Amino acid sequence: MSNMTPRKEDYIKEIYKIAEKNRAVRIKDIAQVMGVRAPTVVGIISLLKEDGLVAQEPYGYLELTQPGREKAKSLIQREQLIRRFFEDVLELPSDEAKENACAIEHYISSSCLERLVSFIEFLHTCPYEKPKFLEHFRQFLNSKDSEGISCCCCSEVTQKK
């Protein structure tokens, strides 16, 4: 299998999503979703076929192979976890969180992703509805004055600079 580029990864994810909705995946469907012309799609699809991720009968429908489906699911899961972190923890607007998650998921290392997943799981298993440090972070984000924000765990006040 050749190197997976972000572009190939995006195509695999879109093929998976289209297949989940329509069952049949055609070149023109992918071109429409990706905002490109059919010859561009054909070029990427031929690379994905060489990688063993996509199968297609001559002039027929596209289908992800088992490794292709597994790769697509993994990529989609990564993107969703990162988006969730951006929305839930960093409180980015949904559109911005989605856009950034899509960009980052191509480049994040496995170990960094594992830590991010663990952190998100930690937050969702916390017995408090919202951990205090997240509340303090939100106050920090929303703070417009220079009085500083005190931490419940520290006796000092962090001054804004």
PATI-610600 format. One record per residue: x, y, z of N, C-alpha, C in turn; residue in one letter; residue number from 0. Coordinates in pm, 1 decimal. Layout:
PATI-610600
+----------+----------+----------+----------+----------+----------+----------+----------+----------+-----+-----+
|      n.X |      n.Y |      n.Z |     ca.X |     ca.Y |     ca.Z |      c.X |      c.Y |      c.Z | res |   n |
+----------+----------+----------+----------+----------+----------+----------+----------+----------+-----+-----+
|        X |        Y |        Z |        X |        Y |        Z |        X |        Y |        Z |   A | NUM |
...
+----------+----------+----------+----------+----------+----------+----------+----------+----------+-----+-----+
***
This chain:
PATI-610600
+----------+----------+----------+----------+----------+----------+----------+----------+----------+-----+-----+
|      n.X |      n.Y |      n.Z |     ca.X |     ca.Y |     ca.Z |      c.X |      c.Y |      c.Z | res |   n |
+----------+----------+----------+----------+----------+----------+----------+----------+----------+-----+-----+
|     84.9 |   -117.9 |      0.0 |      0.0 |      0.0 |      0.0 |     88.9 |    123.5 |      0.0 |   M |   0 |
|     57.7 |    217.7 |    -87.9 |    134.8 |    341.3 |    -91.6 |     92.5 |    430.8 |     25.1 |   S |   1 |
|    161.4 |    540.9 |     40.3 |    130.7 |    632.9 |    149.0 |    -12.1 |    684.2 |    139.1 |   N |   2 |
|    -74.9 |    692.2 |    253.7 |   -209.7 |    749.4 |    258.5 |   -195.4 |    899.9 |    273.7 |   M |   3 |
|   -238.1 |    971.7 |    174.5 |   -235.2 |   1116.5 |    180.6 |   -367.3 |   1166.6 |    238.1 |   T |   4 |
|   -368.5 |   1290.0 |    288.2 |   -496.0 |   1344.3 |    336.2 |   -604.9 |   1340.3 |    229.0 |   P |   5 |
|   -566.8 |   1361.2 |    107.0 |   -665.1 |   1358.5 |     -2.4 |   -726.5 |   1219.2 |    -17.5 |   R |   6 |
|   -642.8 |   1116.7 |    -17.1 |   -694.5 |    979.3 |    -26.2 |   -784.6 |    949.0 |     94.0 |   K |   7 |
|   -742.8 |    993.4 |    210.0 |   -822.5 |    969.2 |    330.2 |   -959.7 |   1034.9 |    318.6 |   E |   8 |
|   -962.6 |   1157.7 |    266.7 |  -1091.6 |   1226.0 |    248.9 |  -1182.3 |   1149.1 |    152.7 |   D |   9 |
|  -1125.2 |   1095.3 |     46.0 |  -1204.7 |   1018.7 |    -50.9 |  -1258.8 |    890.1 |     12.5 |   Y |  10 |
|  -1176.1 |    822.3 |     89.9 |  -1221.9 |    699.1 |    155.2 |  -1338.5 |    729.5 |    248.3 |   I |  11 |
|  -1325.7 |    837.8 |    326.3 |  -1434.5 |    875.1 |    417.5 |  -1562.2 |    906.3 |    340.3 |   K |  12 |
|  -1550.5 |    978.7 |    230.4 |  -1670.0 |   1014.7 |    153.4 |  -1733.4 |    891.9 |     88.6 |   E |  13 |
|  -1653.2 |    801.0 |     37.8 |  -1708.7 |    677.8 |    -19.9 |  -1786.4 |    602.6 |     86.9 |   I |  14 |
|  -1729.2 |    593.4 |    206.2 |  -1795.5 |    524.7 |    317.1 |  -1929.1 |    592.6 |    349.6 |   Y |  15 |
|  -1928.1 |    724.9 |    361.2 |  -2050.3 |    798.6 |    396.3 |  -2157.9 |    784.3 |    288.5 |   K |  16 |
|  -2117.3 |    792.7 |    163.4 |  -2214.6 |    777.0 |     54.3 |  -2272.4 |    635.8 |     55.2 |   I |  17 |
|  -2187.6 |    537.7 |     76.5 |  -2233.3 |    398.4 |     79.7 |  -2331.5 |    374.9 |    194.3 |   A |  18 |
|  -2309.6 |    442.3 |    305.8 |  -2399.6 |    427.9 |    419.9 |  -2538.2 |    484.0 |    388.3 |   E |  19 |
|  -2543.0 |    589.5 |    307.5 |  -2670.9 |    652.7 |    272.6 |  -2738.8 |    584.4 |    155.1 |   K |  20 |
|  -2662.2 |    561.9 |     46.9 |  -2722.0 |    520.3 |    -80.0 |  -2697.6 |    375.3 |   -118.8 |   N |  21 |
|  -2608.3 |    310.8 |    -55.1 |  -2564.5 |    175.5 |    -92.4 |  -2475.6 |    177.3 |   -215.9 |   R |  22 |
|  -2520.9 |    240.0 |   -324.4 |  -2443.7 |    243.4 |   -448.7 |  -2361.0 |    371.5 |   -451.9 |   A |  23 |
|  -2233.2 |    356.3 |   -484.2 |  -2144.2 |    471.8 |   -491.3 |  -2093.4 |    484.3 |   -634.1 |   V |  24 |
|  -2120.1 |    599.6 |   -693.3 |  -2076.6 |    624.8 |   -830.4 |  -1972.7 |    737.2 |   -830.7 |   R |  25 |
|  -1894.1 |    739.3 |   -937.6 |  -1792.5 |    843.2 |   -953.6 |  -1857.1 |    981.1 |   -944.2 |   I |  26 |
|  -1971.3 |    999.8 |  -1011.0 |  -2035.0 |   1131.4 |  -1012.0 |  -2083.6 |   1172.4 |   -873.2 |   K |  27 |
|  -2120.9 |   1074.4 |   -789.2 |  -2162.1 |   1106.2 |   -651.8 |  -2044.7 |   1163.9 |   -573.5 |   D |  28 |
|  -1931.1 |   1100.8 |   -588.6 |  -1811.2 |   1146.4 |   -517.8 |  -1768.7 |   1283.7 |   -569.3 |   I |  29 |
|  -1771.0 |   1301.1 |   -701.6 |  -1733.3 |   1429.3 |   -761.2 |  -1821.1 |   1541.8 |   -706.4 |   A |  30 |
|  -1948.7 |   1515.2 |   -694.3 |  -2042.0 |   1616.4 |   -645.0 |  -2010.5 |   1652.7 |   -499.1 |   Q |  31 |
|  -1990.1 |   1552.6 |   -415.2 |  -1963.4 |   1576.9 |   -274.1 |  -1828.9 |   1646.8 |   -253.5 |   V |  32 |
|  -1729.5 |   1604.8 |   -330.4 |  -1594.8 |   1659.8 |   -314.4 |  -1576.7 |   1792.8 |   -388.2 |   M |  33 |
|  -1671.4 |   1827.1 |   -474.1 |  -1662.6 |   1952.5 |   -548.1 |  -1554.3 |   1952.5 |   -654.6 |   G |  34 |
|  -1536.6 |   1836.3 |   -717.8 |  -1436.8 |   1822.9 |   -824.6 |  -1502.6 |   1760.6 |   -946.9 |   V |  35 |
|  -1426.0 |   1750.7 |  -1055.0 |  -1477.9 |   1688.1 |  -1176.5 |  -1449.9 |   1537.6 |  -1173.2 |   R |  36 |
|  -1526.2 |   1462.8 |  -1249.0 |  -1515.5 |   1316.3 |  -1251.8 |  -1374.0 |   1265.8 |  -1281.8 |   A |  37 |
|  -1299.3 |   1325.0 |  -1377.6 |  -1163.6 |   1275.0 |  -1403.4 |  -1071.8 |   1281.8 |  -1280.5 |   P |  38 |
|  -1092.5 |   1382.1 |  -1196.9 |  -1014.2 |   1392.4 |  -1073.1 |  -1045.1 |   1273.8 |   -982.4 |   T |  39 |
|  -1172.3 |   1241.5 |   -969.9 |  -1214.3 |   1128.7 |   -886.9 |  -1156.4 |    998.8 |   -941.6 |   V |  40 |
|  -1162.6 |    979.9 |  -1072.9 |  -1111.7 |    857.8 |  -1136.1 |   -963.7 |    838.9 |  -1102.1 |   V |  41 |
|   -887.8 |    948.5 |  -1103.6 |   -745.7 |    940.0 |  -1071.4 |   -721.3 |    893.8 |   -929.3 |   G |  42 |
|   -792.6 |    950.2 |   -834.7 |   -776.6 |    910.9 |   -693.9 |   -826.4 |    768.5 |   -672.9 |   I |  43 |
|   -937.4 |    733.3 |   -735.1 |   -992.6 |    598.2 |   -720.1 |   -893.5 |    494.0 |   -770.3 |   I |  44 |
|   -825.0 |    522.5 |   -879.6 |   -727.5 |    424.9 |   -930.2 |   -614.9 |    404.8 |   -829.9 |   S |  45 |
|   -575.0 |    510.1 |   -760.0 |   -472.2 |    496.0 |   -655.5 |   -525.9 |    413.1 |   -537.9 |   L |  46 |
|   -651.2 |    437.0 |   -502.0 |   -711.3 |    361.6 |   -391.9 |   -730.0 |    214.4 |   -428.3 |   L |  47 |
|   -755.9 |    187.9 |   -556.0 |   -764.0 |     48.4 |   -602.7 |   -628.0 |    -19.0 |   -589.2 |   K |  48 |
|   -522.9 |     52.3 |   -631.2 |   -386.8 |     -1.4 |   -618.6 |   -352.5 |    -31.4 |   -473.5 |   E |  49 |
|   -404.4 |     50.5 |   -383.0 |   -380.2 |     31.6 |   -240.0 |   -466.0 |    -80.4 |   -180.6 |   D |  50 |
|   -558.7 |   -133.5 |   -260.2 |   -645.3 |   -241.0 |   -211.4 |   -756.4 |   -192.8 |   -120.7 |   G |  51 |
|   -791.1 |    -65.5 |   -130.3 |   -893.7 |     -9.1 |    -42.9 |  -1029.3 |      4.3 |   -110.9 |   L |  52 |
|  -1028.7 |      5.3 |   -244.1 |  -1151.8 |     22.5 |   -321.5 |  -1156.3 |    -84.1 |   -430.2 |   V |  53 |
|  -1276.0 |   -135.6 |   -453.7 |  -1299.0 |   -230.8 |   -563.7 |  -1405.7 |   -172.1 |   -654.7 |   A |  54 |
|  -1394.9 |   -207.0 |   -784.1 |  -1493.6 |   -158.5 |   -880.5 |  -1491.7 |   -248.9 |  -1002.5 |   Q |  55 |
|  -1610.2 |   -291.6 |  -1043.0 |  -1623.4 |   -360.9 |  -1169.6 |  -1607.9 |   -255.7 |  -1278.7 |   E |  56 |
|  -1561.9 |   -294.4 |  -1398.1 |  -1548.7 |   -193.0 |  -1504.5 |  -1679.2 |   -115.4 |  -1523.3 |   P |  57 |
|  -1669.7 |     14.5 |  -1511.2 |  -1781.9 |    107.5 |  -1524.0 |  -1894.0 |     80.2 |  -1423.3 |   Y |  58 |
|  -1861.6 |      9.9 |  -1317.9 |  -1962.7 |    -22.6 |  -1217.3 |  -1952.2 |     65.5 |  -1094.2 |   G |  59 |
|  -2027.2 |     25.9 |   -992.2 |  -2028.2 |     98.6 |   -866.2 |  -1897.9 |     75.0 |   -791.0 |   Y |  60 |
|  -1864.3 |    171.6 |   -707.7 |  -1746.4 |    160.1 |   -621.8 |  -1785.2 |     93.5 |   -491.0 |   L |  61 |
|  -1690.3 |     24.2 |   -433.7 |  -1713.5 |    -41.5 |   -306.2 |  -1582.3 |    -42.6 |   -228.9 |   E |  62 |
|  -1589.4 |     -9.1 |   -100.8 |  -1470.6 |    -20.5 |    -17.5 |  -1445.8 |   -167.0 |     13.7 |   L |  63 |
|  -1320.9 |   -207.1 |      9.9 |  -1285.1 |   -342.2 |     52.4 |  -1290.4 |   -345.4 |    204.8 |   T |  64 |
|  -1271.6 |   -460.0 |    263.3 |  -1271.3 |   -468.8 |    409.8 |  -1164.9 |   -377.1 |    470.1 |   Q |  65 |
|  -1039.3 |   -380.6 |    419.5 |   -940.9 |   -285.2 |    473.5 |   -982.1 |   -139.0 |    449.5 |   P |  66 |
|  -1047.2 |   -111.9 |    338.5 |  -1094.7 |     23.1 |    309.7 |  -1201.9 |     67.8 |    407.7 |   G |  67 |
|  -1295.8 |    -22.8 |    440.6 |  -1400.6 |      9.7 |    538.3 |  -1340.3 |     34.0 |    675.9 |   R |  68 |
|  -1245.0 |    -50.3 |    714.0 |  -1180.9 |    -34.2 |    844.9 |  -1106.2 |     98.8 |    853.2 |   E |  69 |
|  -1035.7 |    133.1 |    746.3 |   -962.4 |    260.2 |    742.4 |  -1058.9 |    376.9 |    749.8 |   K |  70 |
|  -1167.4 |    371.3 |    674.3 |  -1266.7 |    479.3 |    674.4 |  -1328.3 |    496.9 |    812.5 |   A |  71 |
|  -1367.0 |    386.8 |    876.0 |  -1426.2 |    394.6 |   1010.3 |  -1328.1 |    457.6 |   1108.8 |   K |  72 |
|  -1203.3 |    416.8 |   1099.5 |  -1100.2 |    470.5 |   1188.1 |  -1082.7 |    620.8 |   1166.4 |   S |  73 |
|  -1077.3 |    662.7 |   1041.8 |  -1061.0 |    805.1 |   1011.1 |  -1180.1 |    887.1 |   1059.3 |   L |  74 |
|  -1299.1 |    835.1 |   1039.2 |  -1419.9 |    906.1 |   1081.7 |  -1424.8 |    915.7 |   1233.6 |   I |  75 |
|  -1388.0 |    808.0 |   1300.9 |  -1385.9 |    808.3 |   1447.4 |  -1285.1 |    911.3 |   1499.6 |   Q |  76 |
|  -1167.2 |    915.4 |   1440.5 |  -1065.8 |   1013.2 |   1480.7 |  -1119.4 |   1155.0 |   1466.9 |   R |  77 |
|  -1179.2 |   1182.1 |   1352.3 |  -1232.1 |   1315.9 |   1327.2 |  -1341.6 |   1352.5 |   1427.1 |   E |  78 |
|  -1430.2 |   1258.2 |   1457.0 |  -1538.9 |   1284.9 |   1550.7 |  -1486.6 |   1311.2 |   1691.6 |   Q |  79 |
|  -1384.3 |   1235.4 |   1733.3 |  -1328.5 |   1256.1 |   1866.7 |  -1261.5 |   1392.9 |   1879.0 |   L |  80 |
|  -1188.4 |   1429.9 |   1777.5 |  -1121.1 |   1560.0 |   1779.8 |  -1224.5 |   1672.5 |   1777.6 |   I |  81 |
|  -1326.9 |   1658.0 |   1693.2 |  -1433.8 |   1757.1 |   1687.5 |  -1501.6 |   1771.2 |   1823.0 |   R |  82 |
|  -1526.0 |   1658.7 |   1886.2 |  -1590.7 |   1658.6 |   2017.6 |  -1505.3 |   1734.2 |   2120.5 |   R |  83 |
|  -1375.1 |   1713.4 |   2116.7 |  -1283.8 |   1784.4 |   2206.1 |  -1291.8 |   1935.0 |   2179.8 |   F |  84 |
|  -1288.1 |   1973.0 |   2053.7 |  -1293.1 |   2114.6 |   2018.9 |  -1423.4 |   2179.6 |   2063.7 |   F |  85 |
|  -1533.7 |   2106.1 |   2050.1 |  -1663.5 |   2161.4 |   2089.7 |  -1681.5 |   2159.7 |   2241.4 |   E |  86 |
|  -1657.8 |   2044.5 |   2304.0 |  -1686.5 |   2026.7 |   2446.1 |  -1586.5 |   2094.5 |   2538.0 |   D |  87 |
|  -1459.6 |   2089.2 |   2502.4 |  -1356.6 |   2142.1 |   2591.0 |  -1315.9 |   2283.8 |   2552.1 |   V |  88 |
|  -1285.6 |   2304.1 |   2425.8 |  -1239.9 |   2436.0 |   2382.7 |  -1354.6 |   2529.5 |   2347.1 |   L |  89 |
|  -1474.7 |   2474.4 |   2342.3 |  -1597.0 |   2549.9 |   2314.4 |  -1591.9 |   2627.2 |   2183.4 |   E |  90 |
|  -1537.2 |   2563.9 |   2081.5 |  -1539.6 |   2623.0 |   1949.0 |  -1678.1 |   2602.9 |   1888.2 |   L |  91 |
|  -1722.1 |   2693.8 |   1803.2 |  -1849.4 |   2673.1 |   1733.0 |  -1841.9 |   2543.6 |   1650.2 |   P |  92 |
|  -1953.9 |   2480.5 |   1632.2 |  -1960.0 |   2350.1 |   1566.3 |  -1893.2 |   2349.0 |   1429.1 |   S |  93 |
|  -1921.8 |   2448.2 |   1346.0 |  -1863.3 |   2452.3 |   1211.3 |  -1711.2 |   2463.0 |   1216.9 |   D |  94 |
|  -1663.1 |   2548.7 |   1305.1 |  -1518.4 |   2566.8 |   1318.5 |  -1453.4 |   2440.9 |   1375.1 |   E |  95 |
|  -1518.6 |   2377.7 |   1471.1 |  -1466.8 |   2254.5 |   1529.3 |  -1457.0 |   2145.5 |   1423.9 |   A |  96 |
|  -1560.6 |   2133.4 |   1341.2 |  -1561.6 |   2031.3 |   1235.9 |  -1450.9 |   2055.2 |   1134.2 |   K |  97 |
|  -1436.6 |   2180.2 |   1090.1 |  -1334.7 |   2215.2 |    991.1 |  -1193.6 |   2185.3 |   1043.4 |   E |  98 |
|  -1167.4 |   2224.5 |   1167.3 |  -1035.3 |   2201.6 |   1225.5 |  -1010.0 |   2054.4 |   1253.3 |   N |  99 |
|  -1111.8 |   1983.5 |   1297.0 |  -1095.8 |   1840.3 |   1323.8 |  -1060.5 |   1766.0 |   1196.3 |   A | 100 |
|  -1124.1 |   1802.1 |   1086.5 |  -1095.7 |   1738.5 |    958.0 |   -951.0 |   1763.9 |    917.1 |   C | 101 |
|   -903.1 |   1884.5 |    940.7 |   -765.5 |   1918.0 |    904.0 |   -664.4 |   1845.5 |    992.6 |   A | 102 |
|   -691.2 |   1840.9 |   1121.0 |   -594.8 |   1784.0 |   1215.9 |   -592.8 |   1632.2 |   1212.8 |   I | 103 |
|   -705.7 |   1568.7 |   1190.3 |   -711.1 |   1422.3 |   1200.0 |   -617.9 |   1353.6 |   1102.4 |   E | 104 |
|   -577.3 |   1421.1 |    997.8 |   -485.0 |   1361.1 |    901.8 |   -342.8 |   1354.5 |    956.1 |   H | 105 |
|   -311.0 |   1440.0 |   1050.2 |   -172.0 |   1455.4 |   1091.8 |   -142.9 |   1417.9 |   1236.0 |   Y | 106 |
|   -244.6 |   1396.1 |   1315.7 |   -223.5 |   1366.2 |   1456.6 |   -164.7 |   1225.5 |   1471.7 |   I | 107 |
|    -68.9 |   1211.9 |   1560.6 |     -6.4 |   1080.7 |   1581.2 |   -100.5 |    990.6 |   1660.3 |   S | 108 |
|    -76.7 |    862.5 |   1652.7 |   -160.6 |    765.7 |   1725.5 |   -152.0 |    787.9 |   1875.9 |   S | 109 |
|    -31.4 |    814.5 |   1925.8 |    -16.1 |    832.9 |   2070.7 |    -86.5 |    960.2 |   2117.2 |   S | 110 |
|    -80.7 |   1067.0 |   2037.4 |   -150.4 |   1191.2 |   2073.0 |   -301.3 |   1168.3 |   2069.9 |   C | 111 |
|   -348.9 |   1096.7 |   1969.8 |   -491.5 |   1067.9 |   1961.4 |   -536.9 |    985.1 |   2081.0 |   L | 112 |
|   -458.9 |    886.5 |   2119.9 |   -493.6 |    803.6 |   2236.5 |   -506.2 |    888.7 |   2362.3 |   E | 113 |
|   -412.9 |    982.8 |   2379.9 |   -418.9 |   1072.1 |   2496.2 |   -543.4 |   1160.0 |   2490.4 |   R | 114 |
|   -574.4 |   1209.6 |   2373.3 |   -691.8 |   1293.5 |   2356.1 |   -818.6 |   1214.1 |   2387.7 |   L | 115 |
|   -825.2 |   1092.0 |   2340.0 |   -939.4 |   1004.7 |   2368.7 |   -949.7 |    980.5 |   2519.1 |   V | 116 |
|   -837.1 |    950.8 |   2582.9 |   -837.0 |    928.0 |   2727.9 |   -884.1 |   1051.6 |   2802.8 |   S | 117 |
|   -840.5 |   1168.5 |   2758.5 |   -881.7 |   1292.6 |   2823.4 |  -1032.1 |   1313.2 |   2809.5 |   F | 118 |
|  -1085.1 |   1290.2 |   2691.7 |  -1229.4 |   1305.5 |   2670.1 |  -1306.5 |   1205.0 |   2755.5 |   I | 119 |
|  -1258.3 |   1081.6 |   2760.8 |  -1323.5 |    980.8 |   2845.0 |  -1318.7 |   1022.1 |   2991.7 |   E | 120 |
|  -1205.2 |   1074.4 |   3035.4 |  -1189.7 |   1122.9 |   3172.5 |  -1295.4 |   1229.9 |   3203.2 |   F | 121 |
|  -1311.4 |   1324.1 |   3111.8 |  -1408.5 |   1431.0 |   3133.6 |  -1550.6 |   1377.5 |   3144.7 |   L | 122 |
|  -1581.4 |   1277.6 |   3063.8 |  -1717.9 |   1223.9 |   3063.6 |  -1743.7 |   1125.4 |   3176.5 |   H | 123 |
|  -1639.9 |   1083.3 |   3246.8 |  -1660.3 |    995.8 |   3361.5 |  -1645.0 |   1070.4 |   3493.0 |   T | 124 |
|  -1612.1 |   1198.6 |   3484.4 |  -1597.2 |   1281.0 |   3604.2 |  -1731.1 |   1286.4 |   3677.3 |   C | 125 |
|  -1731.1 |   1265.9 |   3811.6 |  -1857.5 |   1266.4 |   3885.1 |  -1924.3 |   1403.9 |   3889.4 |   P | 126 |
|  -1849.3 |   1509.0 |   3863.4 |  -1906.7 |   1643.2 |   3860.7 |  -1957.4 |   1670.1 |   3720.5 |   Y | 127 |
|  -2064.8 |   1744.6 |   3711.7 |  -2120.5 |   1774.0 |   3579.0 |  -2015.8 |   1843.5 |   3491.6 |   E | 128 |
|  -1946.4 |   1940.1 |   3548.5 |  -1840.4 |   2011.2 |   3477.5 |  -1723.3 |   2023.5 |   3573.9 |   K | 129 |
|  -1608.9 |   1964.2 |   3541.1 |  -1492.4 |   1976.8 |   3629.5 |  -1457.0 |   2124.2 |   3650.2 |   P | 130 |
|  -1408.1 |   2155.6 |   3770.0 |  -1378.6 |   2294.2 |   3804.3 |  -1277.1 |   2357.5 |   3710.5 |   K | 131 |
|  -1176.7 |   2280.8 |   3669.9 |  -1075.8 |   2341.1 |   3583.4 |  -1135.5 |   2383.3 |   3449.3 |   F | 132 |
|  -1239.4 |   2312.0 |   3401.4 |  -1305.8 |   2354.0 |   3278.3 |  -1385.5 |   2482.5 |   3300.1 |   L | 133 |
|  -1448.2 |   2492.7 |   3415.2 |  -1519.9 |   2616.0 |   3447.4 |  -1422.1 |   2732.5 |   3453.3 |   E | 134 |
|  -1306.5 |   2710.0 |   3512.3 |  -1206.8 |   2816.3 |   3521.3 |  -1154.5 |   2851.6 |   3381.8 |   H | 135 |
|  -1139.4 |   2751.1 |   3298.2 |  -1095.9 |   2777.5 |   3161.2 |  -1200.2 |   2861.6 |   3088.0 |   F | 136 |
|  -1326.8 |   2828.1 |   3106.0 |  -1434.0 |   2905.6 |   3042.7 |  -1432.7 |   3050.3 |   3092.9 |   R | 137 |
|  -1410.8 |   3066.9 |   3224.9 |  -1401.9 |   3201.6 |   3280.1 |  -1284.1 |   3276.0 |   3218.4 |   Q | 138 |
|  -1174.4 |   3206.1 |   3203.1 |  -1055.8 |   3266.3 |   3142.2 |  -1086.4 |   3311.9 |   2999.6 |   F | 139 |
|  -1152.9 |   3224.9 |   2922.1 |  -1187.9 |   3260.9 |   2785.1 |  -1279.7 |   3381.9 |   2779.4 |   L | 140 |
|  -1371.6 |   3388.9 |   2874.7 |  -1471.6 |   3495.4 |   2873.8 |  -1428.0 |   3621.2 |   2947.4 |   N | 141 |
|  -1315.9 |   3613.1 |   3015.9 |  -1269.8 |   3725.5 |   3096.0 |  -1217.7 |   3837.9 |   3007.3 |   S | 142 |
|  -1266.0 |   3958.9 |   3032.0 |  -1221.4 |   4075.6 |   2955.8 |  -1146.8 |   4174.1 |   3045.7 |   K | 143 |
|  -1145.8 |   4146.8 |   3175.1 |  -1078.6 |   4240.0 |   3265.1 |   -938.4 |   4190.2 |   3300.3 |   D | 144 |
|   -867.2 |   4265.0 |   3376.8 |   -729.7 |   4227.6 |   3411.2 |   -716.5 |   4190.3 |   3557.7 |   S | 145 |
|   -827.8 |   4155.4 |   3619.8 |   -824.5 |   4121.0 |   3761.4 |   -761.6 |   3984.7 |   3787.0 |   E | 146 |
|   -761.5 |   3899.6 |   3691.5 |   -706.0 |   3766.5 |   3710.5 |   -812.7 |   3667.0 |   3748.3 |   G | 147 |
|   -776.3 |   3541.9 |   3744.1 |   -869.4 |   3433.9 |   3772.6 |   -804.7 |   3345.5 |   3878.2 |   I | 148 |
|   -875.3 |   3321.1 |   3986.0 |   -816.6 |   3235.7 |   4088.7 |   -850.5 |   3090.5 |   4060.0 |   S | 149 |
|   -758.8 |   3006.5 |   4094.1 |   -776.4 |   2863.1 |   4074.6 |   -819.6 |   2802.0 |   4206.3 |   C | 150 |
|   -915.9 |   2710.9 |   4201.2 |   -965.5 |   2649.5 |   4323.9 |   -858.7 |   2562.5 |   4390.4 |   C | 151 |
|   -760.1 |   2521.8 |   4314.3 |   -656.2 |   2433.8 |   4367.5 |   -534.0 |   2510.8 |   4416.3 |   C | 152 |
|   -524.4 |   2636.5 |   4379.0 |   -407.9 |   2717.2 |   4413.9 |   -452.3 |   2836.3 |   4497.6 |   C | 153 |
|   -363.9 |   2885.7 |   4579.7 |   -398.3 |   3001.2 |   4660.9 |   -360.3 |   3130.7 |   4590.7 |   S | 154 |
|   -295.5 |   3119.7 |   4476.6 |   -251.9 |   3238.1 |   4403.8 |   -354.3 |   3275.9 |   4298.4 |   E | 155 |
|   -343.6 |   3396.5 |   4252.2 |   -426.5 |   3445.3 |   4143.8 |   -337.7 |   3462.1 |   4022.5 |   V | 156 |
|   -383.0 |   3404.9 |   3910.0 |   -308.3 |   3417.3 |   3786.5 |   -347.2 |   3548.8 |   3721.3 |   T | 157 |
|   -253.5 |   3636.2 |   3703.3 |   -280.8 |   3765.1 |   3641.8 |   -273.0 |   3754.3 |   3490.5 |   Q | 158 |
|   -368.3 |   3818.2 |   3422.2 |   -363.9 |   3828.2 |   3276.9 |   -252.6 |   3924.0 |   3240.1 |   K | 159 |
|   -179.5 |   3889.9 |   3139.3 |    -70.9 |   3978.3 |   3093.5 |   -106.1 |   4039.1 |   2961.7 |   K | 160 |
+----------+----------+----------+----------+----------+----------+----------+----------+----------+-----+-----+
***
